[in-house]
Amino acid sequence: MDCREIEKLLVRFLEGELSSEDNAKLENHLAACPACRKEKELLPQSWKMLDNYPAPELKPDFTACLMQRIHTEEQMVATVRSGMPRFVMRTTVPATVMLALLFTFLWTSNLRLRGYQSEQPGAAYFSIRDNRDDLADTDLGTNLEMYFLR
């Protein structure tokens, strides 16, 4: 047995609940392992300290409030497990993604059809040309029409 297994069996050993086989294995390990021996000595001391610790005073309605809270949380878990939220998530998330992709495709196609493509490959569709001759005698409204509403 290793120390992890001993740690799991130590409480049952001290309470006398182990089989004779497990009891013999545990005692052999305790004889060879000082760390587990120390744990065996400290565990009963911890129990004694806890026995001397006064129990906290509870409000008279503590049990009723606790039971109500457990019931409320069980209802919330049952609602989540009912399948409705999962069904909604399984259908709305892919649908939303598809709509976003469709909108993006249609929007960029529309911009290409209107002639907003840049002269440089890989440039953004909304690049504004710096052609000062086109801007010389026009006001802001005409400039917007000229560049964005062709």
Backbone torsions as a table, in degrees:
resi	resn	phi	psi	omega
1	MET	NA	144.8	175.8
2	ASP	-101.5	174.4	-174.2
3	CYS	-62.4	-34.2	179.4
4	ARG	-64.0	-43.6	178.9
5	GLU	-65.0	-39.6	179.1
6	ILE	-62.7	-42.8	-179.5
7	GLU	-58.9	-38.6	179.6
8	LYS	-70.3	-32.2	-175.4
9	LEU	-93.2	-9.7	-171.2
10	LEU	-62.1	-42.3	-179.5
11	VAL	-63.6	-46.5	179.1
12	ARG	-63.2	-34.0	177.2
13	PHE	-63.8	-47.4	-178.2
14	LEU	-67.3	-26.5	177.9
15	GLU	-89.7	-2.0	177.7
16	GLY	74.4	30.3	-175.9
17	GLU	-103.7	5.2	-177.2
18	LEU	-87.6	152.4	173.6
19	SER	-68.7	161.8	-178.5
20	SER	-63.2	-32.6	178.7
21	GLU	-67.2	-50.2	178.4
22	ASP	-64.4	-36.3	179.3
23	ASN	-61.8	-43.2	179.8
24	ALA	-66.6	-42.9	178.1
25	LYS	-60.8	-43.2	-178.3
26	LEU	-66.0	-42.9	-179.7
27	GLU	-65.9	-36.9	176.3
28	ASN	-62.7	-41.9	179.1
29	HIS	-66.0	-43.5	-179.5
30	LEU	-61.6	-33.9	179.2
31	ALA	-67.3	-29.0	-176.7
32	ALA	-98.8	-15.0	-172.6
33	CYS	-119.3	109.7	-179.8
34	PRO	-68.0	-31.5	-179.2
35	ALA	-66.5	-43.1	179.2
36	CYS	-70.6	-33.7	176.0
37	ARG	-62.2	-42.5	179.2
38	LYS	-63.9	-41.3	178.4
39	GLU	-62.0	-41.4	179.4
40	LYS	-62.3	-36.2	179.3
41	GLU	-74.9	-35.3	-176.3
42	LEU	-79.1	-28.8	-175.9
43	LEU	-61.0	-46.6	176.8
44	PRO	-63.5	-32.5	177.0
45	GLN	-65.1	-39.4	178.0
46	SER	-63.6	-41.2	178.5
47	TRP	-61.6	-41.7	179.6
48	LYS	-63.1	-40.2	178.9
49	MET	-63.5	-41.2	179.4
50	LEU	-67.6	-35.0	177.7
51	ASP	-64.6	-32.6	-179.6
52	ASN	-82.3	-12.4	-178.5
53	TYR	-77.0	127.3	-178.2
54	PRO	-70.9	140.7	178.7
55	ALA	-70.7	140.9	179.7
56	PRO	-68.9	150.4	176.8
57	GLU	-78.9	131.2	179.6
58	LEU	-105.0	150.4	176.0
59	LYS	-68.1	153.6	-178.6
60	PRO	-60.6	-30.7	-178.0
61	ASP	-97.1	16.1	-177.5
62	PHE	-57.3	-49.7	-177.3
63	THR	-62.3	-44.1	-180.0
64	ALA	-62.9	-43.0	179.0
65	CYS	-65.6	-41.2	179.3
66	LEU	-63.5	-45.0	179.9
67	MET	-64.1	-38.5	177.8
68	GLN	-64.4	-41.3	179.4
69	ARG	-66.2	-41.6	177.0
70	ILE	-61.5	-43.8	179.6
71	HIS	-62.0	-43.4	179.7
72	THR	-62.7	-44.2	-179.9
73	GLU	-68.3	-34.8	176.1
74	GLU	-64.2	-38.6	177.7
75	GLN	-65.3	-39.9	179.2
76	MET	-65.2	-42.3	178.6
77	VAL	-63.9	-41.4	178.9
78	ALA	-63.2	-37.6	178.6
79	THR	-64.9	-42.8	179.5
80	VAL	-66.8	-38.4	-178.2
81	ARG	-78.1	-10.1	-175.6
82	SER	-65.4	-18.1	176.4
83	GLY	104.7	-22.3	-178.1
84	MET	-60.5	-51.6	179.8
85	PRO	-61.7	-38.4	178.7
86	ARG	-65.8	-41.9	179.0
87	PHE	-60.7	-44.0	179.8
88	VAL	-62.1	-44.8	-179.4
89	MET	-66.5	-37.3	-179.0
90	ARG	-67.7	-27.0	-177.9
91	THR	-100.8	-38.4	-174.5
92	THR	-76.3	-35.7	-178.5
93	VAL	-64.6	-51.6	177.6
94	PRO	-62.6	-37.1	179.0
95	ALA	-64.3	-40.7	179.1
96	THR	-65.2	-41.7	178.3
97	VAL	-63.0	-44.4	-179.6
98	MET	-63.4	-42.0	177.9
99	LEU	-63.3	-40.2	178.6
100	ALA	-64.0	-42.4	177.9
101	LEU	-65.5	-41.9	178.5
102	LEU	-62.7	-46.3	178.8
103	PHE	-59.7	-44.7	179.9
104	THR	-62.2	-43.9	179.5
105	PHE	-62.8	-47.6	-179.7
106	LEU	-64.6	-40.0	-178.5
107	TRP	-65.2	-46.2	-179.6
108	THR	-69.9	-33.3	176.2
109	SER	-64.3	-41.2	179.6
110	ASN	-63.1	-40.6	179.0
111	LEU	-65.4	-39.1	179.0
112	ARG	-65.7	-39.3	-179.2
113	LEU	-66.9	-32.0	179.6
114	ARG	-78.4	-10.3	176.5
115	GLY	92.1	26.2	-179.8
116	TYR	-90.6	14.5	179.1
117	GLN	-70.7	142.8	179.0
118	SER	-77.7	154.6	178.1
119	GLU	-72.7	-23.4	-178.2
120	GLN	-94.9	130.0	178.2
121	PRO	-63.8	137.6	179.2
122	GLY	84.3	-3.0	179.8
123	ALA	-82.6	161.6	-178.8
124	ALA	-69.0	152.4	179.5
125	TYR	-66.9	-24.7	-174.2
126	PHE	-98.8	24.4	-179.8
127	SER	-70.2	134.0	179.4
128	ILE	-97.6	126.0	-179.8
129	ARG	-72.8	141.9	178.7
130	ASP	-97.3	72.6	-179.5
131	ASN	-112.1	95.0	-173.3
132	ARG	-68.7	-20.8	177.6
133	ASP	-65.8	-36.2	179.5
134	ASP	-68.8	-25.6	-174.9
135	LEU	-94.8	-3.4	-169.2
136	ALA	-58.3	-55.2	-171.9
137	ASP	-113.3	31.0	-177.3
138	THR	-124.1	156.0	178.1
139	ASP	-91.5	178.5	-175.3
140	LEU	-62.3	-43.5	-179.6
141	GLY	-60.5	-41.7	178.6
142	THR	-66.9	-38.6	178.0
143	ASN	-61.6	-43.6	178.9
144	LEU	-62.2	-44.3	178.1
145	GLU	-61.7	-41.1	-175.8
146	MET	-66.6	-37.7	-175.1
147	TYR	-94.7	-27.7	-173.5
148	PHE	-116.5	-15.1	-175.8
149	LEU	-122.5	36.7	-179.2
150	ARG	-54.3	NA	NA
